[in-house]
Every structure is written in structure tokens, then in C-alpha cells.
Amino acid sequence: MERLLLVEDKPSLGKMLKEALEAEKLDVEWATTGSEALRRLAEKRYALVLTDLKLPGADGIEVLRAVKEADADTAVIVMTAFGTIENAVEAMKLGAYEFIQKPLDLDYLQILIRRCLDLRALRYENLLLKEEFQKKSRLPPIIGDSPPIVAVSRQIQKVAPTESTVLLQGESGTGKELFARAVHKLSGRKDKPFVAINCAAIPDSLIENELFGHEKGSYTGAASRQLGKFELASSGTIFLDEIGELGIAVQSKILRVLQERKIERIGGLSTVDVDIRIICATNRDLAEEVKNGRFREDLFFRVNVFPITVPPLRMRRGDIDKLADHFLEKFSREMGKRLMKISDAARGRLRSYDWPGNIRELENCLERAVILAERNEIGPDDLNLGDRSNANELALRGAIDLTGSLEDVSRRAVEAVERLKIQETIDTSTSRAEAAERLGISYRTLLNKLRDYGIDGAGDQS
């Protein structure tokens, strides 16, 4: 529902306008003075502002200025019974959509308002892919215009203004958190907190405390009350990344939050109301996890209200050149180097590679290439993609003992592939938590495998 600010000091007219506009399915807030309108504008954003010109506290021109300073995309209609040509000219110069005389023609006003809102909707069409929106919202850029990524952007634009729970599905490294932030920035909660938590990176023994907080004295070392992520996100959005990694016990508590919008701190005797939008993400097939008893079916139905599948990079190869140029410019600037070029041969190698680590792997690859390149042009050898594949193939051949039964050989082959994949991912990740996410396993499972395989990096605590 679109939110509209009505600024009118006459009670009878204000009441009549509020009721008429609410009948048009608009969320109307009514301010009776210019000063009250300025306070409201400082606190939140509106799709449209309908203001009288003559007001106590601050006049309609001051309200118009405040609106445009806060958000130039917000339409303003100025009303007056004492208008002059000079007033109208000033209002239009400041960006008013229309300047109308009282007494009002209500039918005409409703047409004007609907036209304003339709134009606003058109301006926001495909904003996710526009640089000016990304700069204004401080949202990291969503690079690409391939059909799969455009389709995802359209889905996000449709669901963002609602309060529906969103489930982002896709492989590790595809940018699910970026799209979660885009949903938040396009929602009515955009000026409120966005709190992200990686469920896979926190041990089961700590996740409940992170999400729900605790009361003073609830356990040894709880010297004071601590708010959890759900309370910190109140009035905003919480992003539960890798929700499929949560244990069954915590899943039941998440279900209660989704059903009742209430939480209970550890050691607490009462519930706490939380007003939040929930966005979840997973690289697992949650329907399959339900069949295997690892994910609650009732929770699955709650989080699967609006599923969006973020495509892997191999399914959007048309975006690889744009992404590579973006990362090249980013790392050249950060490292104080002259902007490098990518040779045609290197671009061909980038486009032909399957990118199992998706965009995160491409980003790491370009960062490494900028560091290592000795010329101003990055060639295929600087990418180090072919060499790694050849090394893996040779290592795999030497790692498998072919003696014994087929079952024995198969088991050793699986272990060898796991060891190589984990080592490669550890080598190209900035932390073990990131490596676990890219591998699609929990943090604890990764620790166990590092120990079992004796892989370097097991002592890295980052």
C-alpha cells in the first residue's frame, strides 16, 4: 500500500480528504501543521505528499523543499485557496507535480494522485540495474543484463514493496545477500535496520543466543542483558543466510517468530514483540531436506512464500565480461594501479570456465590477477585457471589407489575429490566461514573435514 502524507490545517477538509484517499486504498498520514509535516518527513519517506500552501509553523513551500531534499522522486501536489501566479511558478520550479486551487475537485485530485503514483512506479522499473539507484541507496551494484538476472530483478521489484517472506535459493557465491539487500532497499523499511546473520558460520551452541539474545544471569557469564539479532532488526529486515544449516530445535523457534512475530530471550519469562521482514537464503534443496528429516516441513512452507532462484554464473555467461570489467576497475583503484585491460584470449578463458565458486570465485580470480600481472594487460596465464585444472587432474590421478574392490576404489575416489575440492576452496577463500559457504556445508562440517584430511588452513581462525 502506497504511503501518502496529507498536510492540511483545516480539520473538516483534512478529515474529508483522508477518508476519500483511504477509500482509494492509500495509507494516509495526516499532519495539521507545517512543522509536524517537516518532523514526519525527517523520520520516514512517502510516495506522495499533498500539502496546503498556507500552514501554521511552516508553509507549503518549505514542506515542498524538505520533500525534495529528502527524496527527489517523491511527488508533491500543492493546494491553496489564495494562490498567485508567483506561488505557482515557485512551486513548479522547486519540483511540485501540480499546483491546484481550492475548492478542490475531488475526482480530479484522485486522478492526479493516481497519475503521480503510476509515474513513480515507472521510474522504479528496472532500477536495480541502474547506477543512480545503487549510488543513492549505497547498494553494491548488480552487474549484468542477461535474461536470467533481469528476470530475478523483476521478481525482486514485485515482492519488495510487500511484507511477504522471501526465500533466495542458489549456489554459494551467486550474490544472494546482495539481492536480499535490494529487497530491503526497495521496501517501505529501507530506512530501518538490515541485519544479516550467516547461520552456517555460528555453532549450534551459540546460534540461539545470537538470534534471540539473553537475560542477565540466564547462564554463567551472562553479566547483562543482550539483545539478539531479531530485536536489533526490529522495524527493519533480518536476513537469515543459509537457513538450511539450522538445527531442528532452533528451527521450531524460528517458526514461532514467523507465525507470531514474538521472540523469547534465553532465560526470559515473557515474550517480546518484533516487527520485522524476514528474508532467507539457502544453497540447499529445502524440499529434499524436508524429505530427509533435516528441515521442518511447517517451517519450509512458512519461508517458501516467495521463492527466487539466483542463477549460477555459468547460466549467465553474457554477464561475465561486465563483471570482469567491474572487478578489474575496482581492484585497480584499490591497489593504486593504472586501470588494466583484459586481453581477448583472457576474456575467452573467463567465458569458457564453469566458475564453480560463481561470482565470488570470479572476483577472487581478478583480484589475484591484478596483483600478479606484470604488464598493463591481463592475459590467460595471469588468470591461473587452466593451470589449476591441470594440477587438480594430475593430483587426482596420483591420489587414488586402484587396488581392492570397486567399492573400496570408489570410496577412495570420493575422499580424494573431496580433499582436492576443499583444499582449492580454502586456498581461494578469505576465511573458513566463506569456504564453508562456497562448499555448501556447515562450518562445523568443514572443521571436521579439515581435521580428517589434515588440510593446511585448519588453524586459520579468520
Secondary structure as UniProt FT lines:
FT   STRAND          3..7
FT   HELIX           11..22
FT   TURN            23..25
FT   STRAND          27..31
FT   HELIX           34..43
FT   STRAND          48..52
FT   HELIX           60..70
FT   TURN            72..73
FT   STRAND          75..80
FT   HELIX           85..93
FT   TURN            94..95
FT   STRAND          98..101
FT   HELIX           106..124
FT   TURN            125..126
FT   HELIX           127..129
FT   HELIX           131..137
FT   HELIX           147..159
FT   TURN            160..161
FT   STRAND          166..169
FT   TURN            172..173
FT   HELIX           176..185
FT   TURN            188..191
FT   STRAND          194..198
FT   HELIX           199..201
FT   HELIX           204..212
FT   STRAND          213..214
FT   TURN            216..217
FT   TURN            220..221
FT   STRAND          226..227
FT   HELIX           229..232
FT   TURN            233..235
FT   STRAND          237..241
FT   HELIX           243..245
FT   HELIX           248..260
FT   STRAND          262..263
FT   STRAND          272..273
FT   STRAND          277..282
FT   HELIX           286..291
FT   TURN            292..293
FT   HELIX           297..303
FT   STRAND          306..309
FT   HELIX           313..315
FT   HELIX           317..319
FT   HELIX           320..334
FT   TURN            335..336
FT   STRAND          341..342
FT   HELIX           344..352
FT   TURN            356..357
FT   HELIX           358..372
FT   STRAND          377..378
FT   HELIX           380..383
FT   HELIX           386..399
FT   HELIX           406..427
FT   HELIX           432..439
FT   HELIX           443..453
FT   TURN            456..459
//
